[in-house]
Every structure is written in structure tokens, then in C-alpha cells.
Amino acid sequence: MSDVGAGTGKVVVNRAMSLDGFIAGPGDAMDWIAEHVPADAFQDVMAATGAMLVGRNTYEVGKRMAHQDAAYDGGAQFVLTHTPPDEPDPNVTFLTCGLEEAVATARGAAGGKNLEILGADLASQCLQRGLIDEILVYVVPVLLGDGVRFSSPGLDRIDLEPFSNTQSGPITVLRFRVRK
């Protein structure tokens, strides 16, 4: 699953998605991804990523999944939240600022590499405000029927320019530039 340029410094929405448009199943279940996507599938993406900006719910889901050995190193991790947790996480910087400032902070920490945006609501907000350069989607051959949709309700139309589609085993990898 290559075709990811390192050193471009782009803001990228990166996610696995079921064929019916869900990025998480009911109850935020994401075990279906590991069932279909090999552990080494994200090596190129990890190499191109210098930091991640994550929504609070996605952070909490990731903490619950930590026992699944789904190691993903996307560099410095920032969580945008209204309320930081009572117990600090030494591996995470919690941000309570506005969206644009959070993107700028995390992008600065990316050191010239890509900033990865994780979380449906956070990604939708970034898309709505014109802060996303690219979308990278791993379409997984499964129908979930319900769960967390690719984008939050209320997202206005966003035009995309496809620039890459590849097949890696059972996974279809789609890449789009966001037209601005």
C-alpha cells in the first residue's frame, strides 16, 4: 500500500472504511479492520506522517483497542477536546484551543511530514473549514450495516479529485485531493 509521499507536509484524513461507508461499527467496534488489513499495511503512511490530530472519542476508542496489538506510530499525538482527562497521558498532548490553532500546532510538530486527522467529527470540521489537503481511504471488504459514518451529518458538499486507486490484497486504497 504505497504511493504516499514523505516530506510533503500535507493535512490528510486517513481511515479504513467498510463498503457501506462506516469507519467504526456499532459501539465504535473496529476489530473488523484487523481482520482484513495486514499489520504491515500502513508502513508507508506511518513513514510519511509526523503527527496526528485526533478527536476525543477516537482517542478513547484507541485506548480501548490498545490490547489488540494494533500498533500504529504516526508521530506526536494531539487530542482536541473540550475537557482533558483527569489523568494525563504522557504520550499525548491534549489541546483545548480552536480547530485552526490545533491544526497549526500539530502540523508544526509534524516536522515537514504529513499531519494525519483521525475521527469522523474532527475530520468533518476540518473539511468544512478547508483545512484538509488529501483523503486516504482503505475500503475494506465488509458491510457493517451500522456504526460511525465516514463523515458527520451536516457536512456540506466537498469536491474531491481522485489521484490514486490501488488494490492491495482484499483492500482497495483510494486517494483524493480536496478541491479548494
KAZIRA-V627188 format. One record per backbone hydrogen bond with DSSP energy under -0.5 kcal/mol. NH is the residue of the N-H (numbers start at 1). CO is the residue of the C=O. Records with the same first field share a line. If there is no record, write none. Layout:
# KAZIRA-V627188
NH->CO + CO
This chain:
# KAZIRA-V627188
5->3
8->5
12->10 + 115
13->134
14->12 + 117
15->136
17->138
18->22
19->140 + 142
20->142
21->18
23->148
24->148
25->29
28->25
29->26
33->30
34->30
35->31
36->32 + 33
37->33
38->36
41->38
43->40
46->42
47->43
48->44
49->45 + 46
50->114
51->114
52->76
53->116
54->52 + 78
55->118
56->80
59->55
60->56
61->57
62->58
63->59
64->60
65->61
66->62 + 63
68->65
69->66
71->69
74->72
76->50
77->91
78->52 + 76
79->93
80->54
81->79 + 95
88->86
90->88
92->89
93->77
94->92
95->79
102->98
103->99
104->100
105->101
106->102
107->103
108->104
109->105
110->106 + 107
111->108
112->107
113->110
114->48
115->10
116->51 + 114
117->12
118->53 + 116
123->119
124->120
125->121
126->122
127->123
128->124
129->125
130->127
131->126
133->11
134->11
135->176
136->13
137->174
138->15
139->137 + 172
140->17 + 138
142->140
144->142
148->24
149->147
150->21
152->120
155->152
161->177
162->160
163->175
164->175
166->173
168->171
171->168
172->139
173->166 + 171
174->137 + 172
175->164
176->135
177->161
178->133
179->159 + 177
